[in-house]
């Protein structure tokens, strides 16, 4: 498992972003706490090709348990705007 937790797929997504987009809160929790994750590579604010972050995807998709888990992270950027929209904009 240590090999894949710090990698990117062919689209440039980290496992964390993929788990968030699927709404898999168990996997998000595992990835955020896994001992083999390189904290210098793990980026909870990593943006995809559209500039969206894991928090943006979680709120847009209505994955409340994932949003709560992400909000517990001290390095989470709540000000990561995508085309003038904050990560919390989809919650409206």
PDB file of N, CA, C and O in Angstrom:
ATOM      1  N   UNK A   1       0.822  -1.194   0.000  1.00  0.00           N
ATOM      2  CA  UNK A   1       0.000   0.000   0.000  1.00  0.00           C
ATOM      3  C   UNK A   1       0.867   1.260   0.000  1.00  0.00           C
ATOM      4  O   UNK A   1       0.467   2.290  -0.542  1.00  0.00           O
ATOM      5  N   UNK A   2       2.030   1.179   0.595  1.00  0.00           N
ATOM      6  CA  UNK A   2       2.886   2.361   0.702  1.00  0.00           C
ATOM      7  C   UNK A   2       3.212   2.962  -0.652  1.00  0.00           C
ATOM      8  O   UNK A   2       3.394   4.174  -0.762  1.00  0.00           O
ATOM      9  N   UNK A   3       3.289   2.134  -1.680  1.00  0.00           N
ATOM     10  CA  UNK A   3       3.664   2.631  -3.000  1.00  0.00           C
ATOM     11  C   UNK A   3       2.576   3.505  -3.620  1.00  0.00           C
ATOM     12  O   UNK A   3       2.881   4.500  -4.279  1.00  0.00           O
ATOM     13  N   UNK A   4       1.328   3.147  -3.416  1.00  0.00           N
ATOM     14  CA  UNK A   4       0.271   3.853  -4.137  1.00  0.00           C
ATOM     15  C   UNK A   4      -0.329   5.043  -3.399  1.00  0.00           C
ATOM     16  O   UNK A   4      -0.967   5.883  -4.033  1.00  0.00           O
ATOM     17  N   UNK A   5      -0.153   5.145  -2.110  1.00  0.00           N
ATOM     18  CA  UNK A   5      -0.806   6.243  -1.385  1.00  0.00           C
ATOM     19  C   UNK A   5      -0.244   7.611  -1.733  1.00  0.00           C
ATOM     20  O   UNK A   5      -0.901   8.625  -1.500  1.00  0.00           O
ATOM     21  N   UNK A   6       0.959   7.655  -2.286  1.00  0.00           N
ATOM     22  CA  UNK A   6       1.589   8.930  -2.626  1.00  0.00           C
ATOM     23  C   UNK A   6       1.667   9.175  -4.126  1.00  0.00           C
ATOM     24  O   UNK A   6       2.370  10.086  -4.563  1.00  0.00           O
ATOM     25  N   UNK A   7       0.966   8.386  -4.916  1.00  0.00           N
ATOM     26  CA  UNK A   7       1.085   8.493  -6.371  1.00  0.00           C
ATOM     27  C   UNK A   7      -0.064   9.292  -6.977  1.00  0.00           C
ATOM     28  O   UNK A   7      -1.048   9.626  -6.317  1.00  0.00           O
ATOM     29  N   UNK A   8       0.106   9.578  -8.245  1.00  0.00           N
ATOM     30  CA  UNK A   8      -0.927  10.237  -9.048  1.00  0.00           C
ATOM     31  C   UNK A   8      -1.323   9.281 -10.163  1.00  0.00           C
ATOM     32  O   UNK A   8      -0.485   8.524 -10.653  1.00  0.00           O
ATOM     33  N   UNK A   9      -2.591   9.304 -10.574  1.00  0.00           N
ATOM     34  CA  UNK A   9      -2.985   8.461 -11.696  1.00  0.00           C
ATOM     35  C   UNK A   9      -2.701   9.186 -13.008  1.00  0.00           C
ATOM     36  O   UNK A   9      -2.115  10.269 -13.010  1.00  0.00           O
ATOM     37  N   UNK A  10      -3.115   8.590 -14.117  1.00  0.00           N
ATOM     38  CA  UNK A  10      -2.817   9.162 -15.443  1.00  0.00           C
ATOM     39  C   UNK A  10      -3.487  10.512 -15.659  1.00  0.00           C
ATOM     40  O   UNK A  10      -3.061  11.276 -16.524  1.00  0.00           O
ATOM     41  N   UNK A  11      -4.522  10.818 -14.895  1.00  0.00           N
ATOM     42  CA  UNK A  11      -5.180  12.125 -15.001  1.00  0.00           C
ATOM     43  C   UNK A  11      -4.589  13.144 -14.028  1.00  0.00           C
ATOM     44  O   UNK A  11      -5.011  14.300 -14.003  1.00  0.00           O
ATOM     45  N   UNK A  12      -3.617  12.716 -13.232  1.00  0.00           N
ATOM     46  CA  UNK A  12      -2.987  13.615 -12.273  1.00  0.00           C
ATOM     47  C   UNK A  12      -3.705  13.703 -10.938  1.00  0.00           C
ATOM     48  O   UNK A  12      -3.456  14.626 -10.162  1.00  0.00           O
ATOM     49  N   UNK A  13      -4.598  12.750 -10.658  1.00  0.00           N
ATOM     50  CA  UNK A  13      -5.328  12.755  -9.392  1.00  0.00           C
ATOM     51  C   UNK A  13      -4.607  11.911  -8.352  1.00  0.00           C
ATOM     52  O   UNK A  13      -4.063  10.850  -8.660  1.00  0.00           O
ATOM     53  N   UNK A  14      -4.612  12.399  -7.116  1.00  0.00           N
ATOM     54  CA  UNK A  14      -4.105  11.624  -5.994  1.00  0.00           C
ATOM     55  C   UNK A  14      -5.239  10.739  -5.484  1.00  0.00           C
ATOM     56  O   UNK A  14      -6.410  11.043  -5.712  1.00  0.00           O
ATOM     57  N   UNK A  15      -4.902   9.641  -4.792  1.00  0.00           N
ATOM     58  CA  UNK A  15      -5.940   8.779  -4.234  1.00  0.00           C
ATOM     59  C   UNK A  15      -6.936   9.539  -3.353  1.00  0.00           C
ATOM     60  O   UNK A  15      -8.122   9.208  -3.336  1.00  0.00           O
ATOM     61  N   UNK A  16      -6.466  10.553  -2.623  1.00  0.00           N
ATOM     62  CA  UNK A  16      -7.368  11.321  -1.760  1.00  0.00           C
ATOM     63  C   UNK A  16      -8.475  11.988  -2.566  1.00  0.00           C
ATOM     64  O   UNK A  16      -9.643  11.914  -2.187  1.00  0.00           O
ATOM     65  N   UNK A  17      -8.130  12.628  -3.654  1.00  0.00           N
ATOM     66  CA  UNK A  17      -9.142  13.306  -4.462  1.00  0.00           C
ATOM     67  C   UNK A  17     -10.126  12.300  -5.059  1.00  0.00           C
ATOM     68  O   UNK A  17     -11.325  12.571  -5.123  1.00  0.00           O
ATOM     69  N   UNK A  18      -9.631  11.151  -5.492  1.00  0.00           N
ATOM     70  CA  UNK A  18     -10.520  10.130  -6.049  1.00  0.00           C
ATOM     71  C   UNK A  18     -11.492   9.611  -4.991  1.00  0.00           C
ATOM     72  O   UNK A  18     -12.673   9.415  -5.276  1.00  0.00           O
ATOM     73  N   UNK A  19     -11.003   9.389  -3.781  1.00  0.00           N
ATOM     74  CA  UNK A  19     -11.875   8.917  -2.701  1.00  0.00           C
ATOM     75  C   UNK A  19     -12.922   9.965  -2.346  1.00  0.00           C
ATOM     76  O   UNK A  19     -14.078   9.631  -2.088  1.00  0.00           O
ATOM     77  N   UNK A  20     -12.520  11.225  -2.332  1.00  0.00           N
ATOM     78  CA  UNK A  20     -13.457  12.316  -2.038  1.00  0.00           C
ATOM     79  C   UNK A  20     -14.534  12.381  -3.103  1.00  0.00           C
ATOM     80  O   UNK A  20     -15.717  12.491  -2.779  1.00  0.00           O
ATOM     81  N   UNK A  21     -14.150  12.315  -4.355  1.00  0.00           N
ATOM     82  CA  UNK A  21     -15.129  12.410  -5.444  1.00  0.00           C
ATOM     83  C   UNK A  21     -16.133  11.267  -5.406  1.00  0.00           C
ATOM     84  O   UNK A  21     -17.281  11.430  -5.817  1.00  0.00           O
ATOM     85  N   UNK A  22     -15.701  10.112  -4.912  1.00  0.00           N
ATOM     86  CA  UNK A  22     -16.602   8.963  -4.783  1.00  0.00           C
ATOM     87  C   UNK A  22     -17.443   9.040  -3.519  1.00  0.00           C
ATOM     88  O   UNK A  22     -18.419   8.304  -3.373  1.00  0.00           O
ATOM     89  N   UNK A  23     -17.068   9.932  -2.602  1.00  0.00           N
ATOM     90  CA  UNK A  23     -17.802  10.032  -1.342  1.00  0.00           C
ATOM     91  C   UNK A  23     -17.470   8.911  -0.379  1.00  0.00           C
ATOM     92  O   UNK A  23     -18.271   8.585   0.497  1.00  0.00           O
ATOM     93  N   UNK A  24     -16.306   8.325  -0.534  1.00  0.00           N
ATOM     94  CA  UNK A  24     -15.886   7.190   0.280  1.00  0.00           C
ATOM     95  C   UNK A  24     -15.193   7.688   1.552  1.00  0.00           C
ATOM     96  O   UNK A  24     -13.968   7.798   1.601  1.00  0.00           O
ATOM     97  N   UNK A  25     -15.997   7.988   2.579  1.00  0.00           N
ATOM     98  CA  UNK A  25     -15.444   8.576   3.805  1.00  0.00           C
ATOM     99  C   UNK A  25     -14.485   7.629   4.517  1.00  0.00           C
ATOM    100  O   UNK A  25     -13.539   8.083   5.160  1.00  0.00           O
ATOM    101  N   UNK A  26     -14.711   6.337   4.415  1.00  0.00           N
ATOM    102  CA  UNK A  26     -13.790   5.378   5.036  1.00  0.00           C
ATOM    103  C   UNK A  26     -12.419   5.444   4.382  1.00  0.00           C
ATOM    104  O   UNK A  26     -11.398   5.406   5.069  1.00  0.00           O
ATOM    105  N   UNK A  27     -12.393   5.542   3.059  1.00  0.00           N
ATOM    106  CA  UNK A  27     -11.119   5.633   2.350  1.00  0.00           C
ATOM    107  C   UNK A  27     -10.449   6.978   2.619  1.00  0.00           C
ATOM    108  O   UNK A  27      -9.229   7.042   2.764  1.00  0.00           O
ATOM    109  N   UNK A  28     -11.235   8.052   2.688  1.00  0.00           N
ATOM    110  CA  UNK A  28     -10.675   9.370   3.005  1.00  0.00           C
ATOM    111  C   UNK A  28     -10.001   9.317   4.373  1.00  0.00           C
ATOM    112  O   UNK A  28      -8.876   9.790   4.532  1.00  0.00           O
ATOM    113  N   UNK A  29     -10.683   8.745   5.350  1.00  0.00           N
ATOM    114  CA  UNK A  29     -10.117   8.626   6.696  1.00  0.00           C
ATOM    115  C   UNK A  29      -8.832   7.806   6.663  1.00  0.00           C
ATOM    116  O   UNK A  29      -7.836   8.183   7.281  1.00  0.00           O
ATOM    117  N   UNK A  30      -8.852   6.692   5.948  1.00  0.00           N
ATOM    118  CA  UNK A  30      -7.666   5.849   5.847  1.00  0.00           C
ATOM    119  C   UNK A  30      -6.506   6.602   5.209  1.00  0.00           C
ATOM    120  O   UNK A  30      -5.381   6.554   5.707  1.00  0.00           O
ATOM    121  N   UNK A  31      -6.775   7.288   4.120  1.00  0.00           N
ATOM    122  CA  UNK A  31      -5.713   8.005   3.416  1.00  0.00           C
ATOM    123  C   UNK A  31      -5.146   9.157   4.242  1.00  0.00           C
ATOM    124  O   UNK A  31      -3.946   9.425   4.187  1.00  0.00           O
ATOM    125  N   UNK A  32      -5.988   9.831   4.995  1.00  0.00           N
ATOM    126  CA  UNK A  32      -5.514  10.951   5.811  1.00  0.00           C
ATOM    127  C   UNK A  32      -4.726  10.495   7.036  1.00  0.00           C
ATOM    128  O   UNK A  32      -3.958  11.268   7.606  1.00  0.00           O
ATOM    129  N   UNK A  33      -4.916   9.247   7.436  1.00  0.00           N
ATOM    130  CA  UNK A  33      -4.236   8.767   8.638  1.00  0.00           C
ATOM    131  C   UNK A  33      -3.195   7.687   8.369  1.00  0.00           C
ATOM    132  O   UNK A  33      -2.531   7.235   9.302  1.00  0.00           O
ATOM    133  N   UNK A  34      -3.036   7.263   7.123  1.00  0.00           N
ATOM    134  CA  UNK A  34      -2.134   6.149   6.819  1.00  0.00           C
ATOM    135  C   UNK A  34      -0.687   6.506   7.137  1.00  0.00           C
ATOM    136  O   UNK A  34      -0.215   7.584   6.775  1.00  0.00           O
ATOM    137  N   UNK A  35       0.012   5.606   7.812  1.00  0.00           N
ATOM    138  CA  UNK A  35       1.387   5.868   8.258  1.00  0.00           C
ATOM    139  C   UNK A  35       2.376   6.013   7.109  1.00  0.00           C
ATOM    140  O   UNK A  35       3.425   6.634   7.282  1.00  0.00           O
ATOM    141  N   UNK A  36       2.068   5.456   5.939  1.00  0.00           N
ATOM    142  CA  UNK A  36       2.993   5.532   4.809  1.00  0.00           C
ATOM    143  C   UNK A  36       2.800   6.764   3.940  1.00  0.00           C
ATOM    144  O   UNK A  36       3.563   6.989   3.000  1.00  0.00           O
ATOM    145  N   UNK A  37       1.793   7.554   4.245  1.00  0.00           N
ATOM    146  CA  UNK A  37       1.587   8.751   3.443  1.00  0.00           C
ATOM    147  C   UNK A  37       2.712   9.736   3.719  1.00  0.00           C
ATOM    148  O   UNK A  37       3.021  10.043   4.871  1.00  0.00           O
ATOM    149  N   UNK A  38       3.306  10.215   2.666  1.00  0.00           N
ATOM    150  CA  UNK A  38       4.360  11.222   2.767  1.00  0.00           C
ATOM    151  C   UNK A  38       3.668  12.571   2.939  1.00  0.00           C
ATOM    152  O   UNK A  38       3.044  13.076   2.006  1.00  0.00           O
ATOM    153  N   UNK A  39       3.778  13.149   4.128  1.00  0.00           N
ATOM    154  CA  UNK A  39       3.069  14.402   4.396  1.00  0.00           C
ATOM    155  C   UNK A  39       3.551  15.533   3.502  1.00  0.00           C
ATOM    156  O   UNK A  39       2.855  16.536   3.341  1.00  0.00           O
ATOM    157  N   UNK A  40       4.730  15.383   2.920  1.00  0.00           N
ATOM    158  CA  UNK A  40       5.215  16.396   1.993  1.00  0.00           C
ATOM    159  C   UNK A  40       4.604  16.238   0.608  1.00  0.00           C
ATOM    160  O   UNK A  40       4.622  17.173  -0.192  1.00  0.00           O
ATOM    161  N   UNK A  41       4.064  15.057   0.324  1.00  0.00           N
ATOM    162  CA  UNK A  41       3.412  14.823  -0.968  1.00  0.00           C
ATOM    163  C   UNK A  41       1.895  14.913  -0.853  1.00  0.00           C
ATOM    164  O   UNK A  41       1.212  15.319  -1.793  1.00  0.00           O
ATOM    165  N   UNK A  42       1.377  14.526   0.316  1.00  0.00           N
ATOM    166  CA  UNK A  42      -0.068  14.554   0.513  1.00  0.00           C
ATOM    167  C   UNK A  42      -0.511  16.001   0.571  1.00  0.00           C
ATOM    168  O   UNK A  42      -0.059  16.770   1.420  1.00  0.00           O
ATOM    169  N   UNK A  43      -1.377  16.356  -0.317  1.00  0.00           N
ATOM    170  CA  UNK A  43      -1.839  17.740  -0.351  1.00  0.00           C
ATOM    171  C   UNK A  43      -3.355  17.750  -0.305  1.00  0.00           C
ATOM    172  O   UNK A  43      -4.019  17.479  -1.305  1.00  0.00           O
ATOM    173  N   UNK A  44      -3.891  18.063   0.852  1.00  0.00           N
ATOM    174  CA  UNK A  44      -5.342  18.087   1.021  1.00  0.00           C
ATOM    175  C   UNK A  44      -5.980  19.192   0.189  1.00  0.00           C
ATOM    176  O   UNK A  44      -7.190  19.184  -0.036  1.00  0.00           O
ATOM    177  N   UNK A  45      -5.171  20.138  -0.266  1.00  0.00           N
ATOM    178  CA  UNK A  45      -5.659  21.238  -1.092  1.00  0.00           C
ATOM    179  C   UNK A  45      -5.263  21.085  -2.556  1.00  0.00           C
ATOM    180  O   UNK A  45      -5.355  22.041  -3.326  1.00  0.00           O
ATOM    181  N   UNK A  46      -4.822  19.888  -2.945  1.00  0.00           N
ATOM    182  CA  UNK A  46      -4.397  19.655  -4.330  1.00  0.00           C
ATOM    183  C   UNK A  46      -5.557  19.922  -5.283  1.00  0.00           C
ATOM    184  O   UNK A  46      -6.688  19.502  -5.040  1.00  0.00           O
ATOM    185  N   UNK A  47      -5.259  20.622  -6.359  1.00  0.00           N
ATOM    186  CA  UNK A  47      -6.297  20.968  -7.333  1.00  0.00           C
ATOM    187  C   UNK A  47      -6.220  20.057  -8.552  1.00  0.00           C
ATOM    188  O   UNK A  47      -5.144  19.616  -8.957  1.00  0.00           O
ATOM    189  N   UNK A  48      -7.387  19.789  -9.123  1.00  0.00           N
ATOM    190  CA  UNK A  48      -7.417  19.006 -10.352  1.00  0.00           C
ATOM    191  C   UNK A  48      -7.276  19.943 -11.545  1.00  0.00           C
ATOM    192  O   UNK A  48      -6.974  21.125 -11.378  1.00  0.00           O
ATOM    193  N   UNK A  49      -7.493  19.423 -12.740  1.00  0.00           N
ATOM    194  CA  UNK A  49      -7.286  20.246 -13.937  1.00  0.00           C
ATOM    195  C   UNK A  49      -8.251  21.421 -14.044  1.00  0.00           C
ATOM    196  O   UNK A  49      -8.002  22.348 -14.815  1.00  0.00           O
ATOM    197  N   UNK A  50      -9.338  21.402 -13.292  1.00  0.00           N
ATOM    198  CA  UNK A  50     -10.294  22.518 -13.298  1.00  0.00           C
ATOM    199  C   UNK A  50     -10.037  23.478 -12.140  1.00  0.00           C
ATOM    200  O   UNK A  50     -10.725  24.490 -12.003  1.00  0.00           O
ATOM    201  N   UNK A  51      -9.051  23.161 -11.313  1.00  0.00           N
ATOM    202  CA  UNK A  51      -8.737  24.007 -10.171  1.00  0.00           C
ATOM    203  C   UNK A  51      -9.570  23.710  -8.943  1.00  0.00           C
ATOM    204  O   UNK A  51      -9.552  24.476  -7.980  1.00  0.00           O
ATOM    205  N   UNK A  52     -10.302  22.606  -8.966  1.00  0.00           N
ATOM    206  CA  UNK A  52     -11.141  22.260  -7.818  1.00  0.00           C
ATOM    207  C   UNK A  52     -10.369  21.401  -6.822  1.00  0.00           C
ATOM    208  O   UNK A  52      -9.483  20.632  -7.198  1.00  0.00           O
ATOM    209  N   UNK A  53     -10.716  21.544  -5.561  1.00  0.00           N
ATOM    210  CA  UNK A  53     -10.037  20.845  -4.471  1.00  0.00           C
ATOM    211  C   UNK A  53     -10.913  19.709  -3.940  1.00  0.00           C
ATOM    212  O   UNK A  53     -12.093  19.627  -4.282  1.00  0.00           O
ATOM    213  N   UNK A  54     -10.346  18.834  -3.107  1.00  0.00           N
ATOM    214  CA  UNK A  54     -11.166  17.792  -2.498  1.00  0.00           C
ATOM    215  C   UNK A  54     -12.370  18.359  -1.735  1.00  0.00           C
ATOM    216  O   UNK A  54     -13.464  17.800  -1.811  1.00  0.00           O
ATOM    217  N   UNK A  55     -12.178  19.465  -1.002  1.00  0.00           N
ATOM    218  CA  UNK A  55     -13.306  20.059  -0.278  1.00  0.00           C
ATOM    219  C   UNK A  55     -14.385  20.534  -1.242  1.00  0.00           C
ATOM    220  O   UNK A  55     -15.573  20.352  -0.974  1.00  0.00           O
ATOM    221  N   UNK A  56     -13.997  21.129  -2.342  1.00  0.00           N
ATOM    222  CA  UNK A  56     -14.967  21.600  -3.335  1.00  0.00           C
ATOM    223  C   UNK A  56     -15.789  20.427  -3.865  1.00  0.00           C
ATOM    224  O   UNK A  56     -17.015  20.510  -3.952  1.00  0.00           O
ATOM    225  N   UNK A  57     -15.105  19.325  -4.221  1.00  0.00           N
ATOM    226  CA  UNK A  57     -15.820  18.150  -4.738  1.00  0.00           C
ATOM    227  C   UNK A  57     -16.741  17.547  -3.684  1.00  0.00           C
ATOM    228  O   UNK A  57     -17.863  17.146  -3.995  1.00  0.00           O
ATOM    229  N   UNK A  58     -16.277  17.482  -2.450  1.00  0.00           N
ATOM    230  CA  UNK A  58     -17.096  16.889  -1.388  1.00  0.00           C
ATOM    231  C   UNK A  58     -18.360  17.701  -1.152  1.00  0.00           C
ATOM    232  O   UNK A  58     -19.438  17.129  -0.993  1.00  0.00           O
ATOM    233  N   UNK A  59     -18.245  19.037  -1.127  1.00  0.00           N
ATOM    234  CA  UNK A  59     -19.435  19.865  -0.914  1.00  0.00           C
ATOM    235  C   UNK A  59     -20.354  19.809  -2.118  1.00  0.00           C
ATOM    236  O   UNK A  59     -21.571  19.717  -1.958  1.00  0.00           O
ATOM    237  N   UNK A  60     -19.799  19.862  -3.317  1.00  0.00           N
ATOM    238  CA  UNK A  60     -20.616  19.822  -4.530  1.00  0.00           C
ATOM    239  C   UNK A  60     -21.405  18.522  -4.630  1.00  0.00           C
ATOM    240  O   UNK A  60     -22.552  18.508  -5.078  1.00  0.00           O
ATOM    241  N   UNK A  61     -20.771  17.432  -4.206  1.00  0.00           N
ATOM    242  CA  UNK A  61     -21.398  16.116  -4.319  1.00  0.00           C
ATOM    243  C   UNK A  61     -22.286  15.770  -3.132  1.00  0.00           C
ATOM    244  O   UNK A  61     -22.946  14.731  -3.133  1.00  0.00           O
ATOM    245  N   UNK A  62     -22.307  16.635  -2.118  1.00  0.00           N
ATOM    246  CA  UNK A  62     -23.160  16.391  -0.960  1.00  0.00           C
ATOM    247  C   UNK A  62     -22.658  15.291  -0.043  1.00  0.00           C
ATOM    248  O   UNK A  62     -23.446  14.658   0.660  1.00  0.00           O
ATOM    249  N   UNK A  63     -21.355  15.059  -0.044  1.00  0.00           N
ATOM    250  CA  UNK A  63     -20.767  14.018   0.799  1.00  0.00           C
ATOM    251  C   UNK A  63     -20.437  14.604   2.174  1.00  0.00           C
ATOM    252  O   UNK A  63     -19.288  14.945   2.458  1.00  0.00           O
ATOM    253  N   UNK A  64     -21.464  14.713   3.019  1.00  0.00           N
ATOM    254  CA  UNK A  64     -21.327  15.388   4.319  1.00  0.00           C
ATOM    255  C   UNK A  64     -20.271  14.762   5.216  1.00  0.00           C
ATOM    256  O   UNK A  64     -19.512  15.483   5.865  1.00  0.00           O
ATOM    257  N   UNK A  65     -20.207  13.437   5.266  1.00  0.00           N
ATOM    258  CA  UNK A  65     -19.221  12.800   6.142  1.00  0.00           C
ATOM    259  C   UNK A  65     -17.803  13.082   5.667  1.00  0.00           C
ATOM    260  O   UNK A  65     -16.887  13.206   6.480  1.00  0.00           O
ATOM    261  N   UNK A  66     -17.619  13.184   4.356  1.00  0.00           N
ATOM    262  CA  UNK A  66     -16.304  13.510   3.806  1.00  0.00           C
ATOM    263  C   UNK A  66     -15.966  14.967   4.118  1.00  0.00           C
ATOM    264  O   UNK A  66     -14.830  15.274   4.479  1.00  0.00           O
ATOM    265  N   UNK A  67     -16.937  15.864   3.981  1.00  0.00           N
ATOM    266  CA  UNK A  67     -16.714  17.278   4.300  1.00  0.00           C
ATOM    267  C   UNK A  67     -16.278  17.409   5.759  1.00  0.00           C
ATOM    268  O   UNK A  67     -15.322  18.125   6.056  1.00  0.00           O
ATOM    269  N   UNK A  68     -16.967  16.729   6.665  1.00  0.00           N
ATOM    270  CA  UNK A  68     -16.610  16.788   8.085  1.00  0.00           C
ATOM    271  C   UNK A  68     -15.190  16.296   8.319  1.00  0.00           C
ATOM    272  O   UNK A  68     -14.444  16.883   9.102  1.00  0.00           O
ATOM    273  N   UNK A  69     -14.822  15.226   7.643  1.00  0.00           N
ATOM    274  CA  UNK A  69     -13.467  14.672   7.809  1.00  0.00           C
ATOM    275  C   UNK A  69     -12.424  15.657   7.294  1.00  0.00           C
ATOM    276  O   UNK A  69     -11.392  15.861   7.933  1.00  0.00           O
ATOM    277  N   UNK A  70     -12.686  16.262   6.151  1.00  0.00           N
ATOM    278  CA  UNK A  70     -11.744  17.231   5.590  1.00  0.00           C
ATOM    279  C   UNK A  70     -11.629  18.467   6.476  1.00  0.00           C
ATOM    280  O   UNK A  70     -10.538  19.010   6.646  1.00  0.00           O
ATOM    281  N   UNK A  71     -12.749  18.914   7.041  1.00  0.00           N
ATOM    282  CA  UNK A  71     -12.736  20.094   7.905  1.00  0.00           C
ATOM    283  C   UNK A  71     -11.934  19.867   9.184  1.00  0.00           C
ATOM    284  O   UNK A  71     -11.515  20.829   9.828  1.00  0.00           O
ATOM    285  N   UNK A  72     -11.719  18.619   9.554  1.00  0.00           N
ATOM    286  CA  UNK A  72     -10.934  18.299  10.746  1.00  0.00           C
ATOM    287  C   UNK A  72      -9.433  18.465  10.508  1.00  0.00           C
ATOM    288  O   UNK A  72      -8.651  18.454  11.458  1.00  0.00           O
ATOM    289  N   UNK A  73      -9.031  18.618   9.255  1.00  0.00           N
ATOM    290  CA  UNK A  73      -7.611  18.766   8.925  1.00  0.00           C
ATOM    291  C   UNK A  73      -7.171  20.219   9.104  1.00  0.00           C
ATOM    292  O   UNK A  73      -7.805  21.136   8.583  1.00  0.00           O
ATOM    293  N   UNK A  74      -6.094  20.415   9.837  1.00  0.00           N
ATOM    294  CA  UNK A  74      -5.633  21.775  10.134  1.00  0.00           C
ATOM    295  C   UNK A  74      -5.062  22.495   8.921  1.00  0.00           C
ATOM    296  O   UNK A  74      -4.989  23.724   8.917  1.00  0.00           O
ATOM    297  N   UNK A  75      -4.655  21.759   7.895  1.00  0.00           N
ATOM    298  CA  UNK A  75      -4.043  22.393   6.720  1.00  0.00           C
ATOM    299  C   UNK A  75      -5.048  22.679   5.609  1.00  0.00           C
ATOM    300  O   UNK A  75      -4.662  23.114   4.524  1.00  0.00           O
ATOM    301  N   UNK A  76      -6.320  22.443   5.866  1.00  0.00           N
ATOM    302  CA  UNK A  76      -7.348  22.662   4.852  1.00  0.00           C
ATOM    303  C   UNK A  76      -7.494  24.143   4.529  1.00  0.00           C
ATOM    304  O   UNK A  76      -7.598  24.976   5.430  1.00  0.00           O
ATOM    305  N   UNK A  77      -7.499  24.464   3.250  1.00  0.00           N
ATOM    306  CA  UNK A  77      -7.652  25.849   2.801  1.00  0.00           C
ATOM    307  C   UNK A  77      -9.114  26.101   2.444  1.00  0.00           C
ATOM    308  O   UNK A  77      -9.608  25.602   1.433  1.00  0.00           O
ATOM    309  N   UNK A  78      -9.795  26.869   3.270  1.00  0.00           N
ATOM    310  CA  UNK A  78     -11.198  27.192   3.003  1.00  0.00           C
ATOM    311  C   UNK A  78     -11.346  28.308   1.979  1.00  0.00           C
ATOM    312  O   UNK A  78     -12.458  28.613   1.547  1.00  0.00           O
ATOM    313  N   UNK A  79     -10.240  28.913   1.591  1.00  0.00           N
ATOM    314  CA  UNK A  79     -10.280  30.039   0.661  1.00  0.00           C
ATOM    315  C   UNK A  79      -9.813  29.669  -0.735  1.00  0.00           C
ATOM    316  O   UNK A  79      -9.443  30.550  -1.512  1.00  0.00           O
ATOM    317  N   UNK A  80      -9.820  28.390  -1.070  1.00  0.00           N
ATOM    318  CA  UNK A  80      -9.383  27.949  -2.395  1.00  0.00           C
ATOM    319  C   UNK A  80     -10.472  28.182  -3.426  1.00  0.00           C
ATOM    320  O   UNK A  80     -11.296  27.299  -3.669  1.00  0.00           O
ATOM    321  N   UNK A  81     -10.485  29.344  -4.028  1.00  0.00           N
ATOM    322  CA  UNK A  81     -11.536  29.711  -4.971  1.00  0.00           C
ATOM    323  C   UNK A  81     -11.323  29.084  -6.345  1.00  0.00           C
ATOM    324  O   UNK A  81     -10.191  28.947  -6.809  1.00  0.00           O
ATOM    325  N   UNK A  82     -12.425  28.705  -6.989  1.00  0.00           N
ATOM    326  CA  UNK A  82     -12.432  28.198  -8.355  1.00  0.00           C
ATOM    327  C   UNK A  82     -13.345  29.117  -9.145  1.00  0.00           C
ATOM    328  O   UNK A  82     -14.560  29.123  -8.942  1.00  0.00           O
ATOM    329  N   UNK A  83     -12.765  29.886 -10.039  1.00  0.00           N
ATOM    330  CA  UNK A  83     -13.543  30.839 -10.842  1.00  0.00           C
ATOM    331  C   UNK A  83     -14.496  31.656  -9.973  1.00  0.00           C
ATOM    332  O   UNK A  83     -15.695  31.726 -10.242  1.00  0.00           O
ATOM    333  N   UNK A  84     -13.955  32.262  -8.944  1.00  0.00           N
ATOM    334  CA  UNK A  84     -14.667  33.142  -8.009  1.00  0.00           C
ATOM    335  C   UNK A  84     -15.637  32.415  -7.081  1.00  0.00           C
ATOM    336  O   UNK A  84     -16.408  33.067  -6.376  1.00  0.00           O
ATOM    337  N   UNK A  85     -15.619  31.089  -7.061  1.00  0.00           N
ATOM    338  CA  UNK A  85     -16.488  30.322  -6.175  1.00  0.00           C
ATOM    339  C   UNK A  85     -15.648  29.675  -5.083  1.00  0.00           C
ATOM    340  O   UNK A  85     -14.632  29.041  -5.371  1.00  0.00           O
ATOM    341  N   UNK A  86     -16.065  29.831  -3.838  1.00  0.00           N
ATOM    342  CA  UNK A  86     -15.337  29.214  -2.730  1.00  0.00           C
ATOM    343  C   UNK A  86     -15.694  27.731  -2.659  1.00  0.00           C
ATOM    344  O   UNK A  86     -16.663  27.301  -3.286  1.00  0.00           O
ATOM    345  N   UNK A  87     -14.924  26.944  -1.905  1.00  0.00           N
ATOM    346  CA  UNK A  87     -15.257  25.531  -1.750  1.00  0.00           C
ATOM    347  C   UNK A  87     -16.623  25.325  -1.104  1.00  0.00           C
ATOM    348  O   UNK A  87     -17.228  24.264  -1.263  1.00  0.00           O
ATOM    349  N   UNK A  88     -17.111  26.320  -0.382  1.00  0.00           N
ATOM    350  CA  UNK A  88     -18.403  26.178   0.281  1.00  0.00           C
ATOM    351  C   UNK A  88     -19.570  26.651  -0.585  1.00  0.00           C
ATOM    352  O   UNK A  88     -20.725  26.501  -0.187  1.00  0.00           O
ATOM    353  N   UNK A  89     -19.296  27.213  -1.749  1.00  0.00           N
ATOM    354  CA  UNK A  89     -20.347  27.690  -2.642  1.00  0.00           C
ATOM    355  C   UNK A  89     -21.349  26.596  -3.022  1.00  0.00           C
ATOM    356  O   UNK A  89     -22.548  26.870  -3.049  1.00  0.00           O
ATOM    357  N   UNK A  90     -20.906  25.370  -3.316  1.00  0.00           N
ATOM    358  CA  UNK A  90     -21.891  24.344  -3.670  1.00  0.00           C
ATOM    359  C   UNK A  90     -22.863  24.014  -2.551  1.00  0.00           C
ATOM    360  O   UNK A  90     -23.879  23.365  -2.803  1.00  0.00           O
ATOM    361  N   UNK A  91     -22.587  24.440  -1.319  1.00  0.00           N
ATOM    362  CA  UNK A  91     -23.471  24.155  -0.184  1.00  0.00           C
ATOM    363  C   UNK A  91     -24.731  25.009  -0.185  1.00  0.00           C
ATOM    364  O   UNK A  91     -25.670  24.727   0.559  1.00  0.00           O
ATOM    365  N   UNK A  92     -24.761  26.042  -1.007  1.00  0.00           N
ATOM    366  CA  UNK A  92     -25.907  26.954  -1.015  1.00  0.00           C
ATOM    367  C   UNK A  92     -27.205  26.246  -1.282  1.00  0.00           C
ATOM    368  O   UNK A  92     -28.258  26.882  -1.319  1.00  0.00           O
TER     369      UNK A  92
END
